[in-house]
Amino acid sequence: MAYLSLVALAIGWLGFHSINELHDLRIAVRELLVRCEIGLGFYKLGAFLEERMLYTEYELHYQKRGKWLRLEHWIVAMICLTFVALLWIEYSKSNSAKQNPRARITDCSIEQDVLFFVFPGSAFGAGEFTMANLNVKVNERTLALFNKFRGTI
């Protein structure tokens, strides 16, 4: 369980790191784009449009926008921590069931639908099951096996 938790945390860290790297890469690409636009004269007054710039000051700061995309790492963190928490919750449930094996079957009953198999060579006498007594015999055997398994007999 600890190893699986470590793997989950490592994957979470990898997701965290990759989101930060992608954000830095996004800024670098946007900055390069703005530099190319400056070099092409898109921000010069009158270069393409009469007495106006083709691009405005708003586009000049394009590389600094998108900071909210860096917040995606919180989504990764929440998913990772939730996964690890669920692992440990299930682990603690399974440990308590191992300590008390009867805890799993105390809420079960024979009244529920039961599928009962009789194999050739089973410890049933020839002709013990007939269409008339099949349900009664199966219920008796199933209840006996269930009580034996549960430890009440």
C-alpha positions as CSV (number, residue, x, y, z in Angstrom):
1,M,0.0,0.0,0.0
2,A,2.8,2.4,0.8
3,Y,4.5,1.7,-2.5
4,L,1.3,2.4,-4.4
5,S,0.9,5.6,-2.4
6,L,4.5,6.6,-3.3
7,V,3.8,5.9,-7.0
8,A,0.7,8.0,-6.8
9,L,2.6,10.9,-5.2
10,A,5.4,10.6,-7.7
11,I,2.9,10.8,-10.6
12,G,1.3,13.8,-8.8
13,W,4.7,15.5,-8.5
14,L,5.4,14.7,-12.2
15,G,2.1,16.3,-13.1
16,F,2.9,19.3,-10.9
17,H,6.3,19.8,-12.5
18,S,5.1,19.3,-16.1
19,I,2.3,21.9,-15.6
20,N,4.9,24.4,-14.4
21,E,7.2,23.6,-17.3
22,L,4.4,24.0,-19.8
23,H,3.5,27.3,-18.3
24,D,7.1,28.6,-18.6
25,L,7.2,27.2,-22.1
26,R,4.0,29.0,-23.0
27,I,5.4,32.3,-21.7
28,A,8.6,31.8,-23.7
29,V,6.7,31.1,-26.9
30,R,4.4,34.0,-26.4
31,E,7.3,36.3,-25.7
32,L,9.0,35.1,-28.9
33,L,5.8,35.8,-30.8
34,V,5.5,39.3,-29.5
35,R,9.2,40.0,-30.4
36,C,8.6,38.8,-33.9
37,E,5.5,41.1,-34.1
38,I,7.7,44.0,-32.9
39,G,10.3,43.1,-35.4
40,L,7.7,43.1,-38.2
41,G,6.5,46.5,-37.1
42,F,3.0,45.5,-36.0
43,Y,3.3,48.0,-33.1
44,K,4.6,51.0,-35.1
45,L,2.2,53.9,-35.6
46,G,1.2,54.2,-39.2
47,A,3.2,51.1,-40.5
48,F,0.1,49.2,-41.6
49,L,-2.8,51.5,-40.8
50,E,-3.0,55.2,-41.2
51,E,-2.1,56.9,-38.0
52,R,-2.8,53.7,-36.0
53,M,-0.9,50.7,-34.8
54,L,-1.9,47.3,-36.2
55,Y,-1.7,45.8,-32.8
56,T,-2.5,47.7,-29.5
57,E,-0.8,47.8,-26.2
58,Y,-3.1,45.0,-25.1
59,E,-1.5,42.6,-27.5
60,L,2.0,43.8,-26.5
61,H,1.5,42.2,-23.1
62,Y,0.2,38.9,-24.5
63,Q,3.0,36.8,-23.1
64,K,2.1,37.8,-19.5
65,R,-1.5,36.6,-19.8
66,G,-2.7,33.1,-19.0
67,K,-1.4,32.9,-15.4
68,W,-4.7,31.1,-14.5
69,L,-3.4,28.1,-16.5
70,R,-0.8,27.6,-13.9
71,L,-3.5,26.9,-11.4
72,E,-4.1,23.5,-13.1
73,H,-1.5,22.1,-10.7
74,W,-4.0,22.4,-7.9
75,I,-6.4,20.1,-9.8
76,V,-3.5,17.5,-10.1
77,A,-2.8,17.9,-6.4
78,M,-6.4,17.4,-5.4
79,I,-6.8,14.3,-7.6
80,C,-3.5,12.8,-6.3
81,L,-4.4,13.4,-2.7
82,T,-7.9,12.1,-3.1
83,F,-6.6,9.0,-4.7
84,V,-4.1,8.4,-1.9
85,A,-6.7,9.0,0.7
86,L,-9.1,6.5,-0.9
87,L,-6.3,4.0,-1.1
88,W,-5.7,4.3,2.6
89,I,-9.4,4.3,3.5
90,E,-9.9,1.0,1.6
91,Y,-6.7,-0.4,3.1
92,S,-8.0,0.3,6.6
93,K,-11.3,-1.2,5.8
94,S,-9.7,-4.4,4.5
95,N,-7.5,-4.6,7.5
96,S,-10.5,-4.4,9.9
97,A,-12.2,-7.1,7.8
98,K,-9.1,-9.3,8.0
99,Q,-9.1,-9.0,11.8
100,N,-12.7,-10.0,11.9
101,P,-13.5,-12.2,9.0
102,R,-17.2,-12.5,10.1
103,A,-17.7,-8.8,9.6
104,R,-18.1,-9.2,5.9
105,I,-21.0,-11.7,6.1
106,T,-23.0,-10.6,9.1
107,D,-25.4,-8.6,6.9
108,C,-26.0,-11.5,4.5
109,S,-28.8,-13.9,4.6
110,I,-30.0,-17.0,2.9
111,E,-33.2,-15.3,1.9
112,Q,-31.2,-13.6,-0.8
113,D,-30.9,-15.3,-4.2
114,V,-28.4,-18.1,-4.0
115,L,-26.9,-20.1,-6.8
116,F,-26.2,-23.6,-5.7
117,F,-24.1,-26.1,-7.8
118,V,-24.3,-29.8,-7.6
119,F,-21.4,-31.6,-9.3
120,P,-21.2,-35.2,-10.4
121,G,-19.5,-37.2,-7.7
122,S,-20.7,-34.7,-5.0
123,A,-21.6,-36.0,-1.5
124,F,-25.3,-36.2,-2.4
125,G,-27.1,-39.5,-2.6
126,A,-28.4,-40.7,-5.9
127,G,-31.9,-39.4,-6.3
128,E,-31.7,-37.1,-3.3
129,F,-32.8,-34.2,-5.4
130,T,-36.2,-34.4,-7.1
131,M,-38.2,-31.6,-8.6
132,A,-40.6,-31.7,-5.7
133,N,-37.9,-31.4,-2.9
134,L,-35.2,-29.4,-4.8
135,N,-35.9,-26.0,-3.2
136,V,-36.2,-27.4,0.3
137,K,-33.0,-29.5,0.0
138,V,-31.0,-26.6,-1.5
139,N,-32.2,-24.2,1.2
140,E,-31.3,-26.7,4.0
141,R,-27.8,-27.4,2.5
142,T,-27.1,-23.7,1.8
143,L,-28.2,-22.6,5.3
144,A,-26.0,-25.3,6.8
145,L,-23.0,-24.3,4.8
146,F,-23.6,-20.7,5.4
147,N,-23.9,-21.2,9.2
148,K,-20.7,-23.4,9.1
149,F,-18.9,-20.7,7.2
150,R,-20.2,-18.0,9.6
151,G,-19.1,-20.1,12.6
152,T,-22.5,-20.4,14.3
153,I,-22.6,-24.2,14.2
